[in-house]
Amino acid sequence: MSSETIGGLAEALQRLKGDNSTSKYKTDVEFVYTSSQNWPLPPGVNLPDPYNPPIRIAILDSSFNPPTKAHLALAMAPLPDSTGKRTYDARMLLLSVTNADKKLKPGDATYVQRLEMMYILADEASWRSATDPAKPDAPFCVAAIDEPTFVGKSRKLREFIDNRLGGLQRAGDLPLARVELYFILGFDTVTRLFDPRFYGNSTEEMDAALRRFFAPGPEGDNSHVVCARRTMNQDVDVKAEEEAFFSQPEVAPYRDSGSILMLQLDPFLQTLSSTRARSSVRASYEEPALGSGDKLSDLVPVRIARYIQENKLY
């Protein structure tokens, strides 16, 4: 990216944090890249239509520290639908600058660097979609948000996207086009979504927030969860653990109604993590002749590996 673009990313982050001396306002959501001027409208659609089926948006919310091949696969995964009738119309890579249970640590990539890698990932996914007819074709965006919880992210994203669609619609008398948000999460993150600790240790507040999160509009956010299944572990009965969680009375109604969907990744991709990628980089610095046994290019897309090496990350 050019220095001008990097400066724009830094300014966007400053607006999110409300510490930009050149601006008097604070924002909750910042779009830093869209592959289509009319995002989130699907290809070939120039105006949102409130009478069409809802616009379905896949949201991959992660720390992207760094993005791995698993992130790429999740970003391009089809909407899990046994009928084959529902597909994503648009996709978003989302970075939260205030994570509920992760803080920026020494040695981590900065938020600007993560946004740059997210742009590379979105560009890679867009290119693959455009060159492979079998891949889903939906416009991408890269965004940052100042909100630690998923229910809060859902609310702020709905408001932001509704405002964007209102600008595209250019017809004040028409109702807004309907939107469905699909948050793609790992199993461990889904368990935190149903953890009262993130709702002031109040089960009542959690239940109310989740009802609004999953409920259809206009009263609710019309959000869904796509849960990426965990890797098989010889020491843990993964299927039994998943079934026990999704059978809980506060979770089961959402799974049974289709508000929570399950996604199966390739077994190798299930083993990939940003932690493993960072460990591979550190090992290559400490013992370049030996390495860690993991090649970075096996764990992250080639362009991401090149970015990490050129910027001497981790």
C-alpha positions, 0 to 999 in steps of 0.5 A: 500500500502507498504511504497515502493509503497507510495514512488514511488507515491511521486516520480511520483508526483515530476517528474510531478512538476519537483521538483525531485532532483534525476531526471533531467527531468519533465514529463507531465503524470505518470502511477502509476498503470495498471491492465494489462501489455499491457494497453490499449490493451483489454484482449487477445490482445498482439499487437496493430493493426492499421487496427483494429477498434480504441482502445476506452479509457474511462477517468474518470478525477476527484479530487477523494477527496474522490472517491464515489460510483458514481465514481465507477459507472462512472468508470464501466459504458458502453459506451453510444451507441444506436447500442450496437456495441461500447464498451470501450477497456480500462479505466483510472482514472486520477488525475490532480495536476493542476486543472483549478478551484480547488486548494488543501485546508487545510484538503483535502487528499494529492495527494498521498492519492488520488492516493492510493484511486484511486488504491483501486477504480480501483482494486475494479472495476477490481475485479467486472468486473472479477467476474460478466460476465454482467460487462464490462471487460476492463483493468484499469490504474491510472494516474496523469497529470500536465495540468489544461485544458481538451483540454491540457489533451487530447493532452498530453494523446494522445502523451503519449498513442501513445508513449506507443502503439509504444513501444508495437507495436515494428514495425516501418513501421506500422502506430500507432493503432488508439485511441479514448478518452472518457472523462467522465464528469459531466454536470457542467464540460462540461459547463466549457469545452465550457467557453471562460474563460479557453481559455484566454477569447478568443472565437476564441481560444476556437473554435480552441482548441475544433475543435482539441480536437474533430477532428479525427486523425492525425490532431485532438485528436479524443476525445469525451465527455460522459456527466453524466446527473444531478440529478433531482431538484424540484427547477430547470428544469434540462432537459430544462437547459441541452437542452438550453446548448446543443442547443447553436451554439458552442455546438450543432454540437458536440452533433449532430455528436455524439462527445458528448454522454449522460450517465444516472446514477442511481438516488441515485448515481446522488446525491452523491458527494465527498463534501457530503462524506467529510461532513459525515466524519467531522460530525462523528468526531464532533458528533460521537453519532449523525452523519450527517444522512449519513453513510460514507459506503453508500456514498463511497465503503467499502474499501475507507471508511476503508482507510479514517478511518484508515488514519483519513482523513477530 
